[in-house]
Amino acid sequence: MATNTTESRQKSLSVFNIGLRYLILAILAAIGSIAAIQLFTDGFWQLGIMIVVITVFFVIIFIRPDAEPLRWLSPGLALFLVFVLFPLVSTIAFAFTNYGTTNGLTKPQVIRQFEQRRYAAEGSLSYTYTMFQNAAGDIALWLVPDGEGDALFVSEGENLSFQSDAIEYDDSGIPVEIGDYVALNRADTARTLQQVSDDATFGEGEHAVQLSRARFGVASELSQRYTYDEEQDALIDNQMGATYVADDSVGFFINPENAEERIPVGYQVVIGFRNFERFLTSPALRGPLVSILVWNFTFAILSVLFAFVLGLIVALTFSENTWLNKFLKLGFILPWTIPNVITILIWNGLWNPLDGAYSKLISDIAQFFGANPGVGWPPIYNDATWARVALLVTNTWFAFPYFMLICSGALKSIPSDLYEAAMIDGANVWQRFRSMTLPLLLLTVGPLLIGSFATNFNSFQVIYLFNKGGPPIVGVSTPAGHTDLLISYVYKLSFGGGGGQQEFGYAAAITIIIFLLLAAITAYNLRFMNIWEETGENV
Amino acid sequence: MKKALLILAVLMLSMSVLPVVVAQDTEEEEAPLERADADFVVWVDSNYVDAMQEIGDQFAADFGVTVAVQESTLGDVDNVIPVAAPAGQGPDVFFTAHDKLGNLVSGGLVAPIEIANPDGFAESAVNAFLYNGDFYGIPFSIENIAFFRNVDLVPEAPATWDEVVAISEELAADNGDNFEENSYGFVRQGGDPYHFFPIQTAFGGYVFGLTEEGYDPTDVGIGSEGSLAAAEFWANYVEEGLQPPGVDWDLLHAMFEDGQAAMIITGPWALDRIRESGVNYAISDLPAETESGKPFLGVWGFVVNSFSEQQMLAGIFLNEYVATDESMMALYEANKRGPAWNATIEAVDDADLAAITSAGIEGLAMPAIPAMAQVWTAWTDAINLIQEQGEDPDATFENAAEQIETLIAESQEN
C-alpha cells in the first residue's frame, strides 16, 4: 500500500516533470520564433536563420531521449553559434561583396531613391497655392501662377472644373468656397500639409504640380528626374537625356558610352574574389612590406618575451606568501587592470621629449656622462630605434602583470618534494631553475605565450595610440612608419586613417588574409612546441 | 581520445567565458542613437540641442506635428546614419560637417535640397554644400583657424612669413639647451596638415586643383611649386632652431598661454582656455607671402535624410524656420562659432570671433571628395619628416605627392 502511493506519486511527479519540460520548451520556441520574425522583418535574415536553427536544435535534443548528452552542451553550443560562428561566417560572406560606404544600399533602394528626384524643366511655372478641403477630407489646391496666367483648381491627379463667375472671392482674390471645397487659412493649411504625400501630384497634363520642398505655400511644375526602365535594367535621366545601365558585376548604374560616368550611389553585389585580388595587387604590398613584417614579428616576439621574463622574475621574487608580498603584487597588477587607452596617453606624456619625466631622466643621465643632447632629446617619437624601444617598454609594462599572475599560479603547482630531491642531489639554484622550474612552467604557460604572441601581432590599439605607427619611413612608395604593424599599416592605407570611405567588404577580405597568416604561424608554433600532445598525454 | 577530451574541455571553458565577455562589451559601449518616437526628428550636436528644440517647437505648433531634437555627434554621421537611415530608423534632418558630404552622397544617404534664399548665406558656406551640381545642406556655422599672437611680445601682427621669421629670430636669440628656459616666436605642433595648410597656401601651394566643378582629384598639389616652396621655408625655419621638436597640441597651447611661444595658429575651440589663462592675446589674419594665407573652412550644416518620409516638411523646416535671422542668431548664441548667415555675421559682437571670421574670408572649403581620405597620412608624414627628422623638404613632399597619386589611382580603380 505504502509503496503503491510512492510509485503513483513518482509517476505523477514525472508526468508533471514532462509537462513542465514541454511548457518551458514551448515558451523557448515561442521566444525563438518571435526573435526570428523580428530579425527577418528588420532585414537581418542571416541571424534570423541562425536563431531558427538553434531553436529547432533545442527542441529536438530536449524531446529525444537519446540526445540527452547534448543537453549539457547545448547552452555552450548555442552561444558558440551566435557569438563566434555567426560573426566569422558574416565576415567571410562580407569579403565576397562590395559592401561599403558607396555600396551600402540595395538595388531597389537606389532605384526608389532616384525615382523620387524631381527637377524643374525649362519654362515650367511656379504657383502660389491656397489649400481647400471638403467634408470627406479630400484636398484641392487653388493655384495662382507667378506672373501671367489664369488660376487653376486641381486635386490629386486631376483638374477640377469651376465657374469663375459663380464663386465668392475674398479681398486678395482667392475663392472662399468652390462646390463643397472650403478654403483653409494658412495655419490650417500647415496642419493639413502632413496628410499630403511627398510625391503627390496635383492636376494633370503639362501643368501638373507638386508642392515645393523648400517654400511653404508654393507649388511648382516638376518632372520626375530619373525613371527606371525594367527592360533595359537602367535608370534614365530625363533632364540630361542620359541612360545608365545597371552593371551587377560592380554594383553601379553606368553610362554604357562612357564608363567613367555613373550614378554616384552604388548598390551591394557579390563580387567574388575581387576584394582578395585587389589586396594582393594593391600598392600596399609593393610598399615597404618586408620591413614592416620584420618589425611586426620582432615586436610580437619581444613583447611576449619581455612580459614573460619580467612577470616570471616578479613572481619568483615575491613568491613567498607574506602580507607585504601580497600587497606588492596587488600593486603590480594595477597596470593590467586600467584600460590601456588611458595608460598609453599617460605614457605618451611621460615620454614627451620636451617635458616628459622619463625623457628628462634619460637626458639627465646623458648629461651626467658629459653629453650635450640639446632641446628635445631623446627623440622618442622621431627616431626609429628610440620609438621602438619606448614602445616595447610601454607594452611590456601593460603585459607583465598577466604573466606574473600566471607564473605565480603555475609555480605553486610544482611539487615541493621535487625541489627537496634536487637539493639532496646537490643541484644549485640555477640548475634547479634551469632543469625543473622552467620546463615545468613552460608546460603550462606555453600555450598562453603563443596566444599572447597572436594578440601582440595584431596589437592595433597600442600602436595607434602610441604614435600612429610613426616616425614615418623616408622615401617609401606608400606612407608607412617605423613602428607600423601590418594591421595599422593596412588600416592607414585602406581607410586613409579613418574618416574616409568605409569599405567593409574589402576590410573583411584583408582580415581573412591576416587571419590565415596568423593561423599558420600559430599552428607552426604549437607544433614546434609540441605542447598539445605533451599536455594531452599527461592529463 | 585524451586529446579530443582536452580540446573539448578548452572549448567548453572558452564558452563559459564568452557570455561574460559579451556582457562586458555591451556594457562598455553606449547604445547607438535611436530615432525618437516623433513625427519629425532632428539630430544635432549637443551644443545646439536646446536652440534647435526651440525652433522645432515653433515648427511643431505651426504644422501640428511632434518634433524631437536628439543629441548626436559627427561620429554618428559616420557610423549610425549609414545603418539607421536605410532601415527607416534615421532622423529626418541631421547635422554634419560638409567634408562628410562625399561619403553621404555616394552612400545615397542625403537628398538634394532646394535652398530658397542662397544669397542669405556666406558664399563659401553655401558652396561647401554643393556636390555634383546639387545643393545638399543648409549651413549654419563656419570654422576656420587664425593667427594668434601674444601682444606683450609681438605688438604688431606680422603680415608676412618673412616678418614672422624676423620676430622669431629675435625672441629665440638667447636660447640654450634647457627647453624650459627657452622662449620661442612662432611654434606649431608636429605633423598636422590642417594647421600647415595656411603656410602652404601662403607660398602658393594647394592640395587639389580647383576647377569649376569643384576639386580635381587628378591634380594633386602637394608636390606643386608652391607647396615645395612652403616646405623649404619650413625646413629652414626648423633648421634655424626656431621650432622645438616634439610639440603636440596640448604642449603648444600651454606654451602660448605661458608666454613661451609668442605666435601660434589655432582655432575658435581653443578660445576658452586661452582666455582663461589670462595671456594678453590678439587674433589676426594668417600671414601672407607670395599669396595670402588661406585656412581650410569646415562648414556645419543641416542635411535631409534621403529615406525620410517627410521630405517636404524637412525642406520647409530648414528654409523657413532654420534659415531665418532669429534662428541663425539663436544657433550662434548657443555655440559661438563663425556664423554662415550673412545677417548673423554682421551682428557678431565678439571681437575675437570677428577676427577669426576675417581670417577665413579667403579660406578654401575642406575638400569633400573621397580622394581626400588618401591625402592625410602621406601629407602628415611629409610634414613630420621635415619638421621632426630634418629630411630634405623637396624630396619629401614630392614623394608624398607620388604616394597620394598611387593611392588615389588604386582607390578609383575599385
Interface residues (C-beta under 8 A of the other chain):
Chain A: D42 G43 L73 P75 G76 L77 L79 F80 F83 V84 T101 T102 G104 L105 T106 Q109 V110 Q113 Q116 R117 A187 A190 R191 L193 Q194 V196 D198 L211 S212 R213 A214 R215 F216 P264 V265 G266 R274 R278 S282 P283 N352 P353 L354 D355 N372 P373 G374 V375 G376 P379 I380 Y381 N382 D383 G470 P471 P472 V474 G475 V476 S477 T478 P479 G481 K492 L493 F495 G496 G497 G499 G500 Q501 Q502 Y506 W532 E533 T535 G536 E537 V539
Chain B: K2 K3 L5 L6 L11 M12 M15 S16 L18 P19 V22 D39 D62 F63 G64 V65 D78 P82 P86 A87 N103 V105 S106 G107 G108 L109 A111 P112 I113 E114 I115 A116 N132 N175 D177 N178 F179 E180 N182 G190 G241 P244 P245 G246 V247 D248 L251 S306 F307 E309 Q310 Q311 M312 L313 A314 G315 I316 N319 E320 P370 M372 A373 Q374 V375 W376 T377 A378 D381 A382 N384 L385 E388 Q389 E391 A395 T396 N399 A400 E402 Q403 T406 L407 E410 S411 N414
